[in-house]
Amino acid sequence: MTAGLATPIVITPIGGAAAERVTLAADEPAVIGRADDCRIHVGDPHISMQHARVRCTDGWWYLTDLESRNGTSLNRWKLSPNDPVRLHDGDVITLGPCCLTVTLADSSPAAESSLAAPAADAVSATYATRGSMFIRLNDARPLEKEIAWEEFRARYAPVIIGYSRNAGLPSQDAEDILQDVMLGFFRLSADFHYDAAKGRFRGYLKQATLNAIRKRIRGDDPVRRVPDDLLDEQAVTAESHWERQWAQRIMTRALDEARRRVDEQTYEAFDLYARRDVAAEEVAARLGISVNSVHQAKSRVMRVVMAVVDRLRADEG
């Protein structure tokens, strides 16, 4: 396997009792836990004294559960103890009530902050993303174009709505924000040309969503205007909240694709054991398979999922 670039990693708390953001160099392994000497300290009784470890090996960052009492989850699936799993930019680590987001330094929010802040209804050609779907948004054939826009909505609506709801907006207002953002893309979609040097698409989409929210707050229309007291400004501006929504969307798509690529029993074993935290022995009894087959099912599906995640992140920037 080709070695990675050994870039620093940033671990940011977004819930629970984690103390502060931590930046680690490639030669700085760190333990996450409740013990006072843990580099990433989480002061919650549900967290083990030494719960998990983040370590860089051969240029890649890995997360390992250290036989913790309540387990460690990465992007909604539970890790096997002492089994390192590679980390990716935007991943979400869950330990009890605490969530942490992962940012790799070569794709950090700083790169996105240099983007101009476009209006929600003004899509600049220099910030478009790659991918055939975005080419098809301007297909001259009506049916193909309609399908592409439906795909666009299905792909990004959960992120936009989840981010808006996390900012304190009611569900109806969050739906309105989605419509505002979609309308902005539709109006100037003909200008879409991908320019990787200008930053990741998700950074642009976040800015468009943020501007749509603020435009609603400043609006003169009392029917469409969002009251100031509904908005959690800190949640709106926190990069970690957007990253969490993005990671969840990527993982949902990857899981859906993995489910289509493996047989039903393999996926069910993975779902029960890795995602629903059912003991391997119980899963084996339910499905009439061996405990070893349960572990193999988890490994197989996880390989498929991570391959899909890598592809989606490469495609979307």
C-alpha positions in Angstrom: 0.0 0.0 0.0 1.3 3.4 -0.9 2.1 5.5 2.2 0.1 8.6 2.9 1.2 12.2 3.2 1.5 12.2 7.0 -0.4 15.4 7.4 -1.4 16.8 10.9 -4.9 15.9 12.1 -7.3 18.1 14.0 -9.8 16.5 16.5 -12.7 18.8 17.3 -15.4 18.2 19.9 -19.0 18.8 18.8 -20.9 17.3 21.7 -20.5 15.8 25.2 -17.7 16.7 27.6 -14.6 16.9 25.4 -12.4 19.7 26.6 -11.0 21.4 23.5 -9.8 21.0 19.9 -6.5 19.2 19.6 -4.1 19.3 16.7 -1.7 16.3 16.3 1.5 16.0 14.2 2.2 12.7 12.5 4.6 11.7 15.2 2.1 12.5 18.0 -0.1 9.5 18.8 -2.9 10.4 21.3 -5.1 8.6 23.6 -8.8 9.6 24.0 -10.1 9.0 27.4 -11.1 10.1 30.9 -7.7 9.9 32.5 -6.1 13.2 33.3 -3.0 12.4 31.2 -5.0 11.6 28.0 -4.0 14.1 25.2 -7.7 14.2 24.1 -9.4 14.4 27.5 -13.2 13.6 27.7 -14.5 14.1 31.2 -17.6 11.9 31.0 -18.4 8.9 33.2 -19.4 6.8 30.2 -15.9 7.2 28.8 -13.2 4.7 29.8 -9.9 6.0 31.3 -8.1 5.0 28.1 -10.9 4.7 25.6 -9.4 4.9 22.1 -6.2 5.9 20.3 -5.4 8.0 17.3 -2.1 7.2 15.6 -0.4 7.9 12.3 1.1 4.8 10.7 2.8 4.8 7.3 1.4 8.3 6.6 -2.2 7.4 7.4 -4.2 8.2 10.5 -6.0 5.4 12.3 -8.5 5.1 15.2 -8.3 2.1 17.5 -10.8 1.2 20.3 -8.7 0.2 23.4 -11.2 -2.3 24.7 -13.4 0.5 26.1 -16.3 -0.3 28.3 -19.0 1.3 26.1 -17.2 1.1 22.7 -16.1 3.5 20.0 -18.1 4.3 16.8 -16.8 5.8 13.6 -19.5 7.2 11.3 -22.2 5.3 13.2 -20.7 1.9 13.3 -19.0 0.3 16.3 -15.3 -0.6 16.0 -13.9 -3.9 17.1 -11.5 -3.6 20.0 -7.8 -3.3 19.1 -8.6 -3.2 15.3 -7.3 0.0 13.8 -9.5 1.7 11.2 -8.3 4.4 8.9 -9.6 7.9 9.4 -10.7 10.3 6.7 -11.3 14.0 6.6 -14.8 14.7 7.9 -15.2 11.5 9.9 -17.2 11.6 13.1 -16.0 9.7 16.1 -18.6 8.8 18.8 -17.7 7.8 22.4 -20.8 7.6 24.6 -22.4 11.1 24.5 -19.3 12.7 23.0 -18.8 13.3 19.3 -15.5 14.4 17.7 -14.9 15.4 14.1 -11.8 14.7 12.1 -10.1 17.3 9.9 -6.9 16.4 8.0 -4.7 19.5 7.6 -4.3 19.3 3.8 -8.1 19.7 3.5 -8.8 21.8 6.5 -11.5 24.5 6.9 -8.8 27.2 6.4 -8.6 26.2 2.7 -12.3 26.8 2.4 -12.3 30.1 4.4 -10.3 31.7 1.6 -13.3 31.3 -0.8 -15.3 34.4 -1.5 -18.7 34.4 0.2 -21.2 34.2 -2.7 -24.8 35.1 -2.3 -27.2 32.2 -2.0 -28.7 32.9 -5.4 -25.4 33.6 -7.1 -23.4 30.6 -8.2 -19.9 31.4 -9.4 -18.4 29.4 -12.1 -15.1 29.0 -10.2 -16.6 27.1 -7.3 -18.4 24.3 -9.1 -17.7 20.7 -8.3 -16.7 17.9 -10.5 -18.8 14.9 -11.5 -21.0 13.9 -14.3 -24.1 14.8 -12.4 -23.2 18.5 -12.5 -22.7 18.3 -16.3 -26.1 16.7 -16.6 -27.7 19.6 -14.7 -27.5 21.5 -18.0 -28.5 18.7 -20.3 -30.5 19.9 -23.3 -32.9 17.0 -23.0 -35.6 17.8 -20.4 -36.0 14.4 -18.9 -32.2 13.9 -18.3 -32.0 17.4 -16.9 -34.9 16.7 -14.5 -33.4 13.5 -13.3 -30.0 15.2 -12.7 -31.7 17.9 -10.6 -33.6 15.2 -8.6 -30.3 13.5 -8.0 -28.7 16.8 -6.9 -31.6 17.4 -4.4 -31.5 13.8 -3.0 -27.7 14.0 -2.6 -27.5 17.4 -0.8 -30.9 18.0 0.8 -30.0 16.0 4.0 -26.9 18.2 4.5 -28.7 21.5 4.0 -31.7 20.6 6.1 -29.7 19.0 8.9 -27.4 22.0 9.1 -30.4 24.4 9.2 -32.2 22.3 11.8 -29.0 22.1 13.9 -28.9 26.0 13.8 -32.2 26.1 15.5 -34.6 26.5 12.6 -38.0 24.7 12.6 -38.4 22.0 10.0 -40.5 24.2 7.6 -37.9 27.0 7.7 -35.2 24.4 7.0 -37.1 23.2 4.0 -37.4 26.8 2.8 -33.7 27.2 3.1 -33.2 24.2 1.0 -35.5 25.6 -1.7 -33.6 28.9 -1.6 -30.2 27.2 -2.1 -31.6 24.9 -4.9 -33.1 27.9 -6.6 -29.8 29.7 -6.5 -28.0 26.8 -8.1 -30.7 26.4 -10.7 -30.6 30.1 -11.8 -27.0 30.1 -12.7 -26.3 26.4 -13.2 -25.0 27.0 -16.7 -21.9 28.6 -15.2 -20.8 25.4 -13.5 -17.2 24.7 -14.3 -15.0 22.8 -11.8 -11.9 24.5 -10.6 -10.2 22.4 -7.9 -7.7 25.2 -7.1 -10.6 27.2 -5.6 -11.5 24.8 -2.9 -13.9 21.9 -2.1 -17.5 22.0 -3.2 -18.7 21.3 0.3 -17.1 24.6 1.4 -19.0 26.5 -1.2 -22.3 24.7 -0.5 -21.9 25.5 3.2 -21.4 29.2 2.4 -24.4 29.2 0.1 -26.5 27.7 2.8 -25.2 30.1 5.5 -26.0 33.0 3.3 -29.5 31.7 2.6 -30.1 31.5 6.3 -28.8 35.0 7.0 -30.8 36.4 4.0 -34.0 35.0 5.6 -33.1 36.6 8.9 -32.6 40.0 7.2 -35.6 39.7 4.9 -38.4 42.2 4.9 -41.1 39.7 4.1 -42.8 38.9 7.5 -44.1 35.6 6.1 -40.7 34.4 4.9 -38.5 36.0 7.5 -36.9 33.8 10.2 -37.1 35.3 13.7 -33.6 36.2 15.1 -34.3 34.3 18.4 -34.7 31.0 16.6 -31.1 31.0 15.3 -28.2 29.5 17.2 -25.4 31.7 15.6 -22.7 29.6 17.2 -24.1 26.4 15.6 -24.5 28.1 12.3 -20.9 29.2 12.1 -19.3 26.1 13.7 -17.4 24.2 10.9 -17.7 21.0 12.9 -21.5 21.0 12.6 -21.4 21.2 8.8 -18.6 18.6 8.7 -20.8 16.2 10.8 -23.8 16.6 8.4 -21.5 16.1 5.4 -19.9 13.0 6.9 -23.3 11.5 7.7 -24.5 12.1 4.2 -21.4 10.4 2.7 -21.7 7.5 5.1 -25.5 7.0 4.4 -24.8 6.8 0.6 -21.9 4.5 1.2 -24.0 2.2 3.4 -26.8 2.2 0.8 -24.4 1.2 -1.9 -22.7 -1.5 0.2 -26.1 -3.0 0.9 -26.7 -3.4 -2.8 -23.3 -5.0 -3.4 -23.4 -7.8 -0.7 -25.9 -10.5 0.0 -28.8 -9.8 2.4 -27.5 -12.0 5.2 -24.0 -10.5 5.1 -25.4 -7.0 5.4 -27.8 -7.9 8.2 -25.0 -9.5 10.2 -22.9 -6.3 9.7 -25.9 -4.0 10.6 -26.8 -5.9 13.8 -23.2 -6.3 15.0 -21.4 -3.1 13.8 -24.3 -0.6 13.8 -26.8 -1.8 16.4 -24.3 -3.1 18.9 -25.8 -6.6 19.1 -23.3 -9.2 20.5 -21.7 -11.4 17.8 -22.9 -14.5 19.5 -26.5 -13.3 19.5 -26.2 -12.2 15.8 -24.9 -15.7 14.9 -27.8 -17.3 16.7 -30.4 -15.1 15.1 -29.0 -15.7 11.6 -27.9 -19.3 11.9 -24.3 -18.6 11.1 -21.0 -18.9 13.0 -19.5 -16.1 15.2 -16.6 -16.1 12.8 -19.0 -15.5 9.9 -20.3 -12.4 11.8 -16.9 -11.0 12.1 -16.2 -11.7 8.4 -19.4 -10.0 7.4 -18.4 -6.9 9.3 -15.0 -6.8 7.7 -16.3 -7.4 4.2 -19.0 -4.7 4.4 -16.6 -2.2 6.0 -14.1 -2.7 3.1 -16.8 -2.0 0.6 -18.1 1.1 2.6 -14.6 2.6 3.0 -13.9 2.1 -0.7 -17.2 3.9 -1.6 -16.4 6.7 0.9 -13.0 7.2 -0.7 -14.6 7.4 -4.1 -17.3 9.8 -3.1 -14.9 12.2 -1.4 -12.6 12.1 -4.4 -15.5 12.8 -6.7 -17.0 15.7 -4.7 -13.9 17.3 -3.3 
